[in-house]
Amino acid sequence: MVPLIFTLSALICSSYVNAAEADNIHSSSKHKVHEISSRLLSEITVHGFLLWASFGFLMPIALLVMRTSKKEECGRRLKILVYTHATLQILSVLLITIGAVMSVKNFDNSFSNEHQRLGLALYGFVWLQILIGIFRPVRGSKGRSIWYFVHWLLGTAVSLLGIINIYTGLRAYHRKTSRSTRIWTIIFTAEISVIILFYLIQEKWDYIRRQGVILGHEPVQPTEQEISPRNKLKETVGEPC
C-alpha cells in the first residue's frame, strides 16, 4: 500500500511539474507572439506614415507648385519654382524607397491584395517619372511639347493612384490589425479636399481677380455687350456733334 501511495504521489507531482512547465512555455510563446505583433504594428505604422508623407502630401504640393510656374516665362522666380518642385519630388521618392524597403524586408509580399499590387506598379511609375524629369528637353526644342504632355500625364496619374493606394492601405491595415481607421480616413479625406479646392481656385485665380471678387477694390466695368440699347441711345444723344 505504501509503495502505491508513493507512486501515486510521484505521478501527481510529476503531472503538476509538467503542467507548470507547459503553462510557462505557453505564456512565454504568447508573450513572444505579442512582442512580434507589437513590432509588426509599429513597422506597419511607420510604413503608412512614409507613404502618406510622399503620395499624400509632398507629391500633391509639388504638383501645385509646378502649376504656379505655368505663367512664368523665365527668370529667377521660375527657377525657384522648378527647383522647389524637383526637391519635393526627390524627397517624396526617398520616402517611397524607404517604405518599399521596409515592405520587402518586414512584410508578407505575396501580392494577394490590391494594395500590394498597386504599390508595386506605383514604385515603377515613380522611378520612370523621375527619369523623364531628369532627361527633359530644353524649352523651345522640338520634343518639348511631347515630353511635357507625357510628364504631366504620368505625374498626375501617379498622384491620383498614390492617393487611392493610401485608402487601400488603410483598409489593409484594418484587416491586418482589426483596428478602426475611420478617424484617419476622415482626416486624410479632409486634407485631400483642401488640396483639390486649392487646385481649383488656382486654376481660376486670375479669372476671379478680373471679376473683382477677390480684390473688391476695382469695380467691374460692364462689357460692350452688357450695355443696353437704351443706354447706348442716351450716350449717343448726349454726345456733341
Contacts in CASP RR format, 6 or more apart in sequence:
PFRMAT RR
TARGET T0000
AUTHOR 0000-0000-0000
METHOD contacts of the structure
MODEL  1
MVPLIFTLSALICSSYVNAAEADNIHSSSKHKVHEISSRLLSEITVHGFL
LWASFGFLMPIALLVMRTSKKEECGRRLKILVYTHATLQILSVLLITIGA
VMSVKNFDNSFSNEHQRLGLALYGFVWLQILIGIFRPVRGSKGRSIWYFV
HWLLGTAVSLLGIINIYTGLRAYHRKTSRSTRIWTIIFTAEISVIILFYL
IQEKWDYIRRQGVILGHEPVQPTEQEISPRNKLKETVGEPC
40 106 0 8 1.000
41 177 0 8 1.000
43 102 0 8 1.000
43 106 0 8 1.000
43 107 0 8 1.000
44 107 0 8 1.000
44 173 0 8 1.000
44 176 0 8 1.000
44 177 0 8 1.000
46 102 0 8 1.000
47 99 0 8 1.000
47 102 0 8 1.000
47 103 0 8 1.000
47 107 0 8 1.000
48 99 0 8 1.000
48 166 0 8 1.000
48 169 0 8 1.000
48 173 0 8 1.000
50 95 0 8 1.000
50 96 0 8 1.000
50 98 0 8 1.000
50 99 0 8 1.000
50 102 0 8 1.000
51 95 0 8 1.000
51 96 0 8 1.000
51 99 0 8 1.000
51 165 0 8 1.000
51 166 0 8 1.000
52 166 0 8 1.000
52 188 0 8 1.000
53 92 0 8 1.000
53 95 0 8 1.000
54 91 0 8 1.000
54 92 0 8 1.000
54 93 0 8 1.000
54 95 0 8 1.000
54 96 0 8 1.000
55 92 0 8 1.000
55 96 0 8 1.000
55 122 0 8 1.000
55 159 0 8 1.000
55 162 0 8 1.000
55 163 0 8 1.000
55 165 0 8 1.000
55 166 0 8 1.000
56 162 0 8 1.000
56 163 0 8 1.000
56 166 0 8 1.000
56 188 0 8 1.000
56 191 0 8 1.000
56 192 0 8 1.000
57 191 0 8 1.000
58 88 0 8 1.000
58 89 0 8 1.000
58 91 0 8 1.000
58 92 0 8 1.000
58 95 0 8 1.000
59 88 0 8 1.000
59 89 0 8 1.000
59 92 0 8 1.000
59 158 0 8 1.000
59 159 0 8 1.000
59 162 0 8 1.000
60 159 0 8 1.000
60 163 0 8 1.000
60 192 0 8 1.000
60 195 0 8 1.000
61 88 0 8 1.000
61 195 0 8 1.000
62 84 0 8 1.000
62 85 0 8 1.000
62 88 0 8 1.000
62 89 0 8 1.000
62 92 0 8 1.000
63 155 0 8 1.000
63 156 0 8 1.000
63 159 0 8 1.000
63 199 0 8 1.000
64 195 0 8 1.000
64 198 0 8 1.000
64 199 0 8 1.000
64 202 0 8 1.000
65 81 0 8 1.000
65 84 0 8 1.000
65 85 0 8 1.000
65 88 0 8 1.000
66 81 0 8 1.000
66 82 0 8 1.000
66 85 0 8 1.000
67 199 0 8 1.000
67 202 0 8 1.000
67 203 0 8 1.000
68 81 0 8 1.000
68 202 0 8 1.000
69 78 0 8 1.000
69 81 0 8 1.000
69 82 0 8 1.000
69 85 0 8 1.000
72 78 0 8 1.000
72 81 0 8 1.000
89 129 0 8 1.000
89 130 0 8 1.000
90 130 0 8 1.000
92 126 0 8 1.000
93 126 0 8 1.000
93 127 0 8 1.000
93 130 0 8 1.000
96 122 0 8 1.000
96 123 0 8 1.000
96 126 0 8 1.000
100 123 0 8 1.000
103 109 0 8 1.000
103 116 0 8 1.000
109 116 0 8 1.000
110 116 0 8 1.000
111 117 0 8 1.000
111 120 0 8 1.000
113 168 0 8 1.000
113 172 0 8 1.000
114 168 0 8 1.000
115 165 0 8 1.000
115 168 0 8 1.000
115 169 0 8 1.000
115 171 0 8 1.000
115 172 0 8 1.000
118 161 0 8 1.000
118 162 0 8 1.000
118 164 0 8 1.000
118 165 0 8 1.000
118 168 0 8 1.000
119 162 0 8 1.000
119 165 0 8 1.000
121 161 0 8 1.000
122 158 0 8 1.000
122 161 0 8 1.000
122 162 0 8 1.000
122 165 0 8 1.000
125 154 0 8 1.000
125 157 0 8 1.000
125 158 0 8 1.000
125 161 0 8 1.000
126 158 0 8 1.000
128 154 0 8 1.000
129 151 0 8 1.000
129 154 0 8 1.000
129 155 0 8 1.000
129 158 0 8 1.000
132 147 0 8 1.000
132 150 0 8 1.000
132 151 0 8 1.000
132 154 0 8 1.000
133 151 0 8 1.000
136 144 0 8 1.000
136 147 0 8 1.000
136 151 0 8 1.000
137 143 0 8 1.000
137 144 0 8 1.000
137 147 0 8 1.000
138 144 0 8 1.000
163 192 0 8 1.000
166 188 0 8 1.000
167 185 0 8 1.000
167 188 0 8 1.000
170 181 0 8 1.000
170 184 0 8 1.000
170 185 0 8 1.000
170 188 0 8 1.000
171 181 0 8 1.000
173 179 0 8 1.000
173 181 0 8 1.000
174 180 0 8 1.000
174 181 0 8 1.000
201 208 0 8 1.000
205 214 0 8 1.000
208 214 0 8 1.000
209 215 0 8 1.000
211 220 0 8 1.000
212 218 0 8 1.000
212 219 0 8 1.000
212 220 0 8 1.000
END
